[in-house]
Amino acid sequence: MSIPKARSDLPTDPKRFHCTDSFKSPIYIVAMANATTARMLILIMRTWTHGRRRWL
């Protein structure tokens, strides 16, 4: 029973890992880009508000 289980698990595992990697990489890149853009927007908004307050 252990041999067929291993044989059945081996072909399914690489496919699962490949799918997760292919789906994870773009999502991870997009998430990182969103986080970086959000940080930049927050910094820009903070500086802009501070600048406007200083000018006003």
PDB file of N, H, CA, C and O in Angstrom:
ATOM      1  N   MET A   1       0.833  -1.220   0.000  1.00  0.00           N
ATOM      2  CA  MET A   1       0.000   0.000   0.000  1.00  0.00           C
ATOM      3  C   MET A   1       0.860   1.258   0.000  1.00  0.00           C
ATOM      4  O   MET A   1       0.483   2.282  -0.571  1.00  0.00           O
ATOM      5  N   SER A   2       2.032   1.169   0.654  1.00  0.00           N
ATOM      6  H   SER A   2       2.339   0.338   1.118  1.00  0.00           H
ATOM      7  CA  SER A   2       2.879   2.365   0.743  1.00  0.00           C
ATOM      8  C   SER A   2       3.474   2.718  -0.626  1.00  0.00           C
ATOM      9  O   SER A   2       3.633   3.896  -0.947  1.00  0.00           O
ATOM     10  N   ILE A   3       3.805   1.692  -1.440  1.00  0.00           N
ATOM     11  H   ILE A   3       3.676   0.735  -1.180  1.00  0.00           H
ATOM     12  CA  ILE A   3       4.423   1.960  -2.753  1.00  0.00           C
ATOM     13  C   ILE A   3       3.435   2.693  -3.679  1.00  0.00           C
ATOM     14  O   ILE A   3       3.813   3.711  -4.258  1.00  0.00           O
ATOM     15  N   PRO A   4       2.176   2.217  -3.845  1.00  0.00           N
ATOM     16  CA  PRO A   4       1.243   2.954  -4.718  1.00  0.00           C
ATOM     17  C   PRO A   4       0.942   4.341  -4.188  1.00  0.00           C
ATOM     18  O   PRO A   4       0.767   5.279  -4.966  1.00  0.00           O
ATOM     19  N   LYS A   5       0.881   4.480  -2.884  1.00  0.00           N
ATOM     20  H   LYS A   5       1.023   3.718  -2.253  1.00  0.00           H
ATOM     21  CA  LYS A   5       0.628   5.816  -2.309  1.00  0.00           C
ATOM     22  C   LYS A   5       1.756   6.775  -2.681  1.00  0.00           C
ATOM     23  O   LYS A   5       1.508   7.909  -3.092  1.00  0.00           O
ATOM     24  N   ALA A   6       2.997   6.310  -2.534  1.00  0.00           N
ATOM     25  H   ALA A   6       3.199   5.389  -2.200  1.00  0.00           H
ATOM     26  CA  ALA A   6       4.151   7.154  -2.873  1.00  0.00           C
ATOM     27  C   ALA A   6       4.117   7.492  -4.366  1.00  0.00           C
ATOM     28  O   ALA A   6       4.362   8.631  -4.763  1.00  0.00           O
ATOM     29  N   ARG A   7       3.808   6.477  -5.189  1.00  0.00           N
ATOM     30  H   ARG A   7       3.609   5.552  -4.867  1.00  0.00           H
ATOM     31  CA  ARG A   7       3.765   6.710  -6.648  1.00  0.00           C
ATOM     32  C   ARG A   7       2.669   7.723  -6.986  1.00  0.00           C
ATOM     33  O   ARG A   7       2.868   8.596  -7.830  1.00  0.00           O
ATOM     34  N   SER A   8       1.523   7.607  -6.333  1.00  0.00           N
ATOM     35  H   SER A   8       1.361   6.897  -5.648  1.00  0.00           H
ATOM     36  CA  SER A   8       0.414   8.528  -6.624  1.00  0.00           C
ATOM     37  C   SER A   8       0.730   9.932  -6.076  1.00  0.00           C
ATOM     38  O   SER A   8       0.333  10.933  -6.673  1.00  0.00           O
ATOM     39  N   ASP A   9       1.435  10.002  -4.952  1.00  0.00           N
ATOM     40  H   ASP A   9       1.757   9.189  -4.467  1.00  0.00           H
ATOM     41  CA  ASP A   9       1.760  11.309  -4.363  1.00  0.00           C
ATOM     42  C   ASP A   9       2.839  12.031  -5.177  1.00  0.00           C
ATOM     43  O   ASP A   9       2.792  13.251  -5.330  1.00  0.00           O
ATOM     44  N   LEU A  10       3.805  11.278  -5.693  1.00  0.00           N
ATOM     45  H   LEU A  10       3.843  10.287  -5.569  1.00  0.00           H
ATOM     46  CA  LEU A  10       4.917  11.902  -6.412  1.00  0.00           C
ATOM     47  C   LEU A  10       4.452  12.725  -7.619  1.00  0.00           C
ATOM     48  O   LEU A  10       4.876  13.874  -7.752  1.00  0.00           O
ATOM     49  N   PRO A  11       3.600  12.191  -8.505  1.00  0.00           N
ATOM     50  CA  PRO A  11       3.189  13.014  -9.653  1.00  0.00           C
ATOM     51  C   PRO A  11       2.317  14.207  -9.267  1.00  0.00           C
ATOM     52  O   PRO A  11       2.373  15.247  -9.923  1.00  0.00           O
ATOM     53  N   THR A  12       1.512  14.070  -8.210  1.00  0.00           N
ATOM     54  H   THR A  12       1.467  13.225  -7.678  1.00  0.00           H
ATOM     55  CA  THR A  12       0.611  15.165  -7.821  1.00  0.00           C
ATOM     56  C   THR A  12       1.383  16.270  -7.095  1.00  0.00           C
ATOM     57  O   THR A  12       1.059  17.446  -7.258  1.00  0.00           O
ATOM     58  N   ASP A  13       2.386  15.922  -6.305  1.00  0.00           N
ATOM     59  H   ASP A  13       2.649  14.966  -6.172  1.00  0.00           H
ATOM     60  CA  ASP A  13       3.119  16.927  -5.526  1.00  0.00           C
ATOM     61  C   ASP A  13       3.827  17.965  -6.413  1.00  0.00           C
ATOM     62  O   ASP A  13       3.677  19.161  -6.163  1.00  0.00           O
ATOM     63  N   PRO A  14       4.593  17.556  -7.442  1.00  0.00           N
ATOM     64  CA  PRO A  14       5.258  18.565  -8.287  1.00  0.00           C
ATOM     65  C   PRO A  14       4.241  19.480  -8.963  1.00  0.00           C
ATOM     66  O   PRO A  14       4.472  20.684  -9.074  1.00  0.00           O
ATOM     67  N   LYS A  15       3.112  18.921  -9.417  1.00  0.00           N
ATOM     68  H   LYS A  15       2.923  17.943  -9.327  1.00  0.00           H
ATOM     69  CA  LYS A  15       2.092  19.752 -10.063  1.00  0.00           C
ATOM     70  C   LYS A  15       1.557  20.779  -9.067  1.00  0.00           C
ATOM     71  O   LYS A  15       1.399  21.953  -9.403  1.00  0.00           O
ATOM     72  N   ARG A  16       1.283  20.341  -7.860  1.00  0.00           N
ATOM     73  H   ARG A  16       1.411  19.387  -7.587  1.00  0.00           H
ATOM     74  CA  ARG A  16       0.767  21.257  -6.840  1.00  0.00           C
ATOM     75  C   ARG A  16       1.794  22.346  -6.546  1.00  0.00           C
ATOM     76  O   ARG A  16       1.461  23.529  -6.484  1.00  0.00           O
ATOM     77  N   PHE A  17       3.043  21.932  -6.366  1.00  0.00           N
ATOM     78  H   PHE A  17       3.314  20.970  -6.416  1.00  0.00           H
ATOM     79  CA  PHE A  17       4.088  22.916  -6.063  1.00  0.00           C
ATOM     80  C   PHE A  17       4.249  23.897  -7.228  1.00  0.00           C
ATOM     81  O   PHE A  17       4.397  25.102  -7.023  1.00  0.00           O
ATOM     82  N   HIS A  18       4.219  23.362  -8.453  1.00  0.00           N
ATOM     83  H   HIS A  18       4.099  22.383  -8.619  1.00  0.00           H
ATOM     84  CA  HIS A  18       4.373  24.239  -9.632  1.00  0.00           C
ATOM     85  C   HIS A  18       3.213  25.238  -9.695  1.00  0.00           C
ATOM     86  O   HIS A  18       3.421  26.424  -9.953  1.00  0.00           O
ATOM     87  N   CYS A  19       1.995  24.750  -9.459  1.00  0.00           N
ATOM     88  H   CYS A  19       1.826  23.787  -9.250  1.00  0.00           H
ATOM     89  CA  CYS A  19       0.826  25.640  -9.509  1.00  0.00           C
ATOM     90  C   CYS A  19       0.937  26.708  -8.417  1.00  0.00           C
ATOM     91  O   CYS A  19       0.709  27.890  -8.672  1.00  0.00           O
ATOM     92  N   THR A  20       1.290  26.280  -7.197  1.00  0.00           N
ATOM     93  H   THR A  20       1.475  25.319  -6.990  1.00  0.00           H
ATOM     94  CA  THR A  20       1.381  27.235  -6.093  1.00  0.00           C
ATOM     95  C   THR A  20       2.476  28.261  -6.384  1.00  0.00           C
ATOM     96  O   THR A  20       2.296  29.452  -6.130  1.00  0.00           O
ATOM     97  N   ASP A  21       3.614  27.799  -6.917  1.00  0.00           N
ATOM     98  H   ASP A  21       3.761  26.831  -7.123  1.00  0.00           H
ATOM     99  CA  ASP A  21       4.707  28.731  -7.228  1.00  0.00           C
ATOM    100  C   ASP A  21       4.286  29.712  -8.318  1.00  0.00           C
ATOM    101  O   ASP A  21       4.529  30.914  -8.211  1.00  0.00           O
ATOM    102  N   SER A  22       3.643  29.182  -9.382  1.00  0.00           N
ATOM    103  H   SER A  22       3.445  28.206  -9.469  1.00  0.00           H
ATOM    104  CA  SER A  22       3.252  30.054 -10.499  1.00  0.00           C
ATOM    105  C   SER A  22       2.193  31.057 -10.034  1.00  0.00           C
ATOM    106  O   SER A  22       2.188  32.206 -10.476  1.00  0.00           O
ATOM    107  N   PHE A  23       1.300  30.623  -9.145  1.00  0.00           N
ATOM    108  H   PHE A  23       1.304  29.690  -8.786  1.00  0.00           H
ATOM    109  CA  PHE A  23       0.263  31.537  -8.654  1.00  0.00           C
ATOM    110  C   PHE A  23       0.819  32.468  -7.579  1.00  0.00           C
ATOM    111  O   PHE A  23       0.411  33.625  -7.473  1.00  0.00           O
ATOM    112  N   LYS A  24       1.750  31.950  -6.789  1.00  0.00           N
ATOM    113  H   LYS A  24       2.081  31.011  -6.875  1.00  0.00           H
ATOM    114  CA  LYS A  24       2.306  32.745  -5.678  1.00  0.00           C
ATOM    115  C   LYS A  24       3.189  33.872  -6.195  1.00  0.00           C
ATOM    116  O   LYS A  24       3.081  35.005  -5.725  1.00  0.00           O
ATOM    117  N   SER A  25       4.067  33.578  -7.161  1.00  0.00           N
ATOM    118  H   SER A  25       4.155  32.658  -7.543  1.00  0.00           H
ATOM    119  CA  SER A  25       5.041  34.577  -7.605  1.00  0.00           C
ATOM    120  C   SER A  25       4.368  35.873  -8.082  1.00  0.00           C
ATOM    121  O   SER A  25       4.767  36.945  -7.627  1.00  0.00           O
ATOM    122  N   PRO A  26       3.365  35.828  -8.978  1.00  0.00           N
ATOM    123  CA  PRO A  26       2.745  37.104  -9.399  1.00  0.00           C
ATOM    124  C   PRO A  26       2.005  37.780  -8.250  1.00  0.00           C
ATOM    125  O   PRO A  26       2.066  39.001  -8.103  1.00  0.00           O
ATOM    126  N   ILE A  27       1.309  36.996  -7.441  1.00  0.00           N
ATOM    127  H   ILE A  27       1.259  36.005  -7.561  1.00  0.00           H
ATOM    128  CA  ILE A  27       0.559  37.577  -6.307  1.00  0.00           C
ATOM    129  C   ILE A  27       1.547  38.231  -5.344  1.00  0.00           C
ATOM    130  O   ILE A  27       1.307  39.332  -4.851  1.00  0.00           O
ATOM    131  N   TYR A  28       2.680  37.532  -5.077  1.00  0.00           N
ATOM    132  H   TYR A  28       2.875  36.637  -5.478  1.00  0.00           H
ATOM    133  CA  TYR A  28       3.689  38.076  -4.164  1.00  0.00           C
ATOM    134  C   TYR A  28       4.271  39.370  -4.738  1.00  0.00           C
ATOM    135  O   TYR A  28       4.451  40.349  -4.015  1.00  0.00           O
ATOM    136  N   ILE A  29       4.563  39.369  -6.038  1.00  0.00           N
ATOM    137  H   ILE A  29       4.417  38.573  -6.626  1.00  0.00           H
ATOM    138  CA  ILE A  29       5.125  40.573  -6.685  1.00  0.00           C
ATOM    139  C   ILE A  29       4.117  41.715  -6.604  1.00  0.00           C
ATOM    140  O   ILE A  29       4.478  42.845  -6.276  1.00  0.00           O
ATOM    141  N   VAL A  30       2.847  41.417  -6.904  1.00  0.00           N
ATOM    142  H   VAL A  30       2.554  40.499  -7.171  1.00  0.00           H
ATOM    143  CA  VAL A  30       1.804  42.446  -6.863  1.00  0.00           C
ATOM    144  C   VAL A  30       1.631  42.957  -5.438  1.00  0.00           C
ATOM    145  O   VAL A  30       1.477  44.158  -5.216  1.00  0.00           O
ATOM    146  N   ALA A  31       1.656  42.041  -4.476  1.00  0.00           N
ATOM    147  H   ALA A  31       1.780  41.065  -4.656  1.00  0.00           H
ATOM    148  CA  ALA A  31       1.501  42.446  -3.067  1.00  0.00           C
ATOM    149  C   ALA A  31       2.657  43.355  -2.650  1.00  0.00           C
ATOM    150  O   ALA A  31       2.447  44.377  -1.997  1.00  0.00           O
ATOM    151  N   MET A  32       3.878  42.975  -3.034  1.00  0.00           N
ATOM    152  H   MET A  32       4.048  42.145  -3.565  1.00  0.00           H
ATOM    153  CA  MET A  32       5.044  43.798  -2.699  1.00  0.00           C
ATOM    154  C   MET A  32       4.944  45.162  -3.381  1.00  0.00           C
ATOM    155  O   MET A  32       5.233  46.189  -2.767  1.00  0.00           O
ATOM    156  N   ALA A  33       4.534  45.170  -4.650  1.00  0.00           N
ATOM    157  H   ALA A  33       4.299  44.335  -5.149  1.00  0.00           H
ATOM    158  CA  ALA A  33       4.388  46.441  -5.380  1.00  0.00           C
ATOM    159  C   ALA A  33       3.318  47.301  -4.704  1.00  0.00           C
ATOM    160  O   ALA A  33       3.499  48.508  -4.540  1.00  0.00           O
ATOM    161  N   ASN A  34       2.206  46.677  -4.314  1.00  0.00           N
ATOM    162  H   ASN A  34       2.059  45.697  -4.447  1.00  0.00           H
ATOM    163  CA  ASN A  34       1.133  47.433  -3.652  1.00  0.00           C
ATOM    164  C   ASN A  34       1.637  48.005  -2.326  1.00  0.00           C
ATOM    165  O   ASN A  34       1.343  49.152  -1.987  1.00  0.00           O
ATOM    166  N   ALA A  35       2.398  47.201  -1.577  1.00  0.00           N
ATOM    167  H   ALA A  35       2.637  46.269  -1.852  1.00  0.00           H
ATOM    168  CA  ALA A  35       2.922  47.667  -0.285  1.00  0.00           C
ATOM    169  C   ALA A  35       3.872  48.841  -0.505  1.00  0.00           C
ATOM    170  O   ALA A  35       3.807  49.837   0.215  1.00  0.00           O
ATOM    171  N   THR A  36       4.749  48.726  -1.493  1.00  0.00           N
ATOM    172  H   THR A  36       4.802  47.916  -2.078  1.00  0.00           H
ATOM    173  CA  THR A  36       5.716  49.801  -1.760  1.00  0.00           C
ATOM    174  C   THR A  36       4.991  51.062  -2.227  1.00  0.00           C
ATOM    175  O   THR A  36       5.308  52.167  -1.786  1.00  0.00           O
ATOM    176  N   THR A  37       4.015  50.892  -3.123  1.00  0.00           N
ATOM    177  H   THR A  37       3.758  49.995  -3.482  1.00  0.00           H
ATOM    178  CA  THR A  37       3.271  52.052  -3.619  1.00  0.00           C
ATOM    179  C   THR A  37       2.478  52.694  -2.482  1.00  0.00           C
ATOM    180  O   THR A  37       2.392  53.918  -2.387  1.00  0.00           O
ATOM    181  N   ALA A  38       1.901  51.857  -1.624  1.00  0.00           N
ATOM    182  H   ALA A  38       1.971  50.862  -1.701  1.00  0.00           H
ATOM    183  CA  ALA A  38       1.133  52.393  -0.489  1.00  0.00           C
ATOM    184  C   ALA A  38       2.054  53.191   0.429  1.00  0.00           C
ATOM    185  O   ALA A  38       1.686  54.272   0.890  1.00  0.00           O
ATOM    186  N   ARG A  39       3.248  52.665   0.697  1.00  0.00           N
ATOM    187  H   ARG A  39       3.546  51.787   0.323  1.00  0.00           H
ATOM    188  CA  ARG A  39       4.211  53.386   1.558  1.00  0.00           C
ATOM    189  C   ARG A  39       4.607  54.709   0.912  1.00  0.00           C
ATOM    190  O   ARG A  39       4.672  55.742   1.579  1.00  0.00           O
ATOM    191  N   MET A  40       4.868  54.668  -0.381  1.00  0.00           N
ATOM    192  H   MET A  40       4.815  53.829  -0.923  1.00  0.00           H
ATOM    193  CA  MET A  40       5.251  55.892  -1.085  1.00  0.00           C
ATOM    194  C   MET A  40       4.105  56.904  -1.054  1.00  0.00           C
ATOM    195  O   MET A  40       4.332  58.091  -0.818  1.00  0.00           O
ATOM    196  N   LEU A  41       2.876  56.440  -1.291  1.00  0.00           N
ATOM    197  H   LEU A  41       2.692  55.476  -1.483  1.00  0.00           H
ATOM    198  CA  LEU A  41       1.720  57.352  -1.257  1.00  0.00           C
ATOM    199  C   LEU A  41       1.563  57.955   0.128  1.00  0.00           C
ATOM    200  O   LEU A  41       1.293  59.149   0.263  1.00  0.00           O
ATOM    201  N   ILE A  42       1.735  57.124   1.169  1.00  0.00           N
ATOM    202  H   ILE A  42       1.954  56.155   1.060  1.00  0.00           H
ATOM    203  CA  ILE A  42       1.605  57.629   2.546  1.00  0.00           C
ATOM    204  C   ILE A  42       2.675  58.689   2.802  1.00  0.00           C
ATOM    205  O   ILE A  42       2.393  59.742   3.374  1.00  0.00           O
ATOM    206  N   LEU A  43       3.912  58.399   2.369  1.00  0.00           N
ATOM    207  H   LEU A  43       4.141  57.544   1.905  1.00  0.00           H
ATOM    208  CA  LEU A  43       4.996  59.365   2.578  1.00  0.00           C
ATOM    209  C   LEU A  43       4.715  60.656   1.817  1.00  0.00           C
ATOM    210  O   LEU A  43       4.910  61.751   2.345  1.00  0.00           O
ATOM    211  N   ILE A  44       4.252  60.523   0.567  1.00  0.00           N
ATOM    212  H   ILE A  44       4.093  59.634   0.138  1.00  0.00           H
ATOM    213  CA  ILE A  44       3.959  61.722  -0.245  1.00  0.00           C
ATOM    214  C   ILE A  44       2.835  62.519   0.406  1.00  0.00           C
ATOM    215  O   ILE A  44       2.925  63.743   0.509  1.00  0.00           O
ATOM    216  N   MET A  45       1.781  61.840   0.844  1.00  0.00           N
ATOM    217  H   MET A  45       1.708  60.846   0.760  1.00  0.00           H
ATOM    218  CA  MET A  45       0.657  62.534   1.476  1.00  0.00           C
ATOM    219  C   MET A  45       1.118  63.231   2.750  1.00  0.00           C
ATOM    220  O   MET A  45       0.733  64.370   3.015  1.00  0.00           O
ATOM    221  N   ARG A  46       1.951  62.540   3.543  1.00  0.00           N
ATOM    222  H   ARG A  46       2.264  61.615   3.327  1.00  0.00           H
ATOM    223  CA  ARG A  46       2.457  63.147   4.786  1.00  0.00           C
ATOM    224  C   ARG A  46       3.266  64.397   4.473  1.00  0.00           C
ATOM    225  O   ARG A  46       3.064  65.446   5.084  1.00  0.00           O
ATOM    226  N   THR A  47       4.179  64.280   3.521  1.00  0.00           N
ATOM    227  H   THR A  47       4.343  63.427   3.025  1.00  0.00           H
ATOM    228  CA  THR A  47       5.025  65.426   3.179  1.00  0.00           C
ATOM    229  C   THR A  47       4.174  66.550   2.599  1.00  0.00           C
ATOM    230  O   THR A  47       4.394  67.721   2.907  1.00  0.00           O
ATOM    231  N   TRP A  48       3.193  66.193   1.751  1.00  0.00           N
ATOM    232  H   TRP A  48       3.014  65.241   1.500  1.00  0.00           H
ATOM    233  CA  TRP A  48       2.340  67.212   1.129  1.00  0.00           C
ATOM    234  C   TRP A  48       1.529  67.938   2.190  1.00  0.00           C
ATOM    235  O   TRP A  48       1.428  69.165   2.171  1.00  0.00           O
ATOM    236  N   THR A  49       0.942  67.170   3.129  1.00  0.00           N
ATOM    237  H   THR A  49       1.024  66.173   3.145  1.00  0.00           H
ATOM    238  CA  THR A  49       0.143  67.797   4.196  1.00  0.00           C
ATOM    239  C   THR A  49       1.036  68.687   5.052  1.00  0.00           C
ATOM    240  O   THR A  49       0.651  69.800   5.410  1.00  0.00           O
ATOM    241  N   HIS A  50       2.238  68.192   5.382  1.00  0.00           N
ATOM    242  H   HIS A  50       2.551  67.288   5.091  1.00  0.00           H
ATOM    243  CA  HIS A  50       3.152  69.001   6.196  1.00  0.00           C
ATOM    244  C   HIS A  50       3.551  70.268   5.446  1.00  0.00           C
ATOM    245  O   HIS A  50       3.601  71.356   6.020  1.00  0.00           O
ATOM    246  N   GLY A  51       3.835  70.108   4.148  1.00  0.00           N
ATOM    247  H   GLY A  51       3.794  69.225   3.681  1.00  0.00           H
ATOM    248  CA  GLY A  51       4.219  71.266   3.337  1.00  0.00           C
ATOM    249  C   GLY A  51       3.085  72.283   3.273  1.00  0.00           C
ATOM    250  O   GLY A  51       3.316  73.484   3.416  1.00  0.00           O
ATOM    251  N   ARG A  52       1.867  71.810   3.060  1.00  0.00           N
ATOM    252  H   ARG A  52       1.679  70.835   2.944  1.00  0.00           H
ATOM    253  CA  ARG A  52       0.718  72.729   2.981  1.00  0.00           C
ATOM    254  C   ARG A  52       0.519  73.426   4.322  1.00  0.00           C
ATOM    255  O   ARG A  52       0.225  74.620   4.377  1.00  0.00           O
ATOM    256  N   ARG A  53       0.681  72.668   5.398  1.00  0.00           N
ATOM    257  H   ARG A  53       0.919  71.698   5.353  1.00  0.00           H
ATOM    258  CA  ARG A  53       0.518  73.270   6.725  1.00  0.00           C
ATOM    259  C   ARG A  53       1.576  74.350   6.945  1.00  0.00           C
ATOM    260  O   ARG A  53       1.290  75.418   7.487  1.00  0.00           O
ATOM    261  N   ARG A  54       2.804  74.054   6.513  1.00  0.00           N
ATOM    262  H   ARG A  54       3.036  73.187   6.073  1.00  0.00           H
ATOM    263  CA  ARG A  54       3.880  75.041   6.671  1.00  0.00           C
ATOM    264  C   ARG A  54       3.581  76.282   5.836  1.00  0.00           C
ATOM    265  O   ARG A  54       3.734  77.412   6.299  1.00  0.00           O
ATOM    266  N   TRP A  55       3.144  76.047   4.576  1.00  0.00           N
ATOM    267  H   TRP A  55       3.019  75.129   4.200  1.00  0.00           H
ATOM    268  CA  TRP A  55       2.854  77.192   3.708  1.00  0.00           C
ATOM    269  C   TRP A  55       1.665  77.983   4.239  1.00  0.00           C
ATOM    270  O   TRP A  55       1.692  79.213   4.264  1.00  0.00           O
ATOM    271  N   LEU A  56       0.599  77.259   4.670  1.00  0.00           N
ATOM    272  H   LEU A  56       0.577  76.260   4.649  1.00  0.00           H
ATOM    273  CA  LEU A  56      -0.586  77.951   5.185  1.00  0.00           C
ATOM    274  C   LEU A  56      -0.253  78.538   6.570  1.00  0.00           C
ATOM    275  O   LEU A  56      -1.106  79.166   7.196  1.00  0.00           O
TER     276      LEU A  56
END
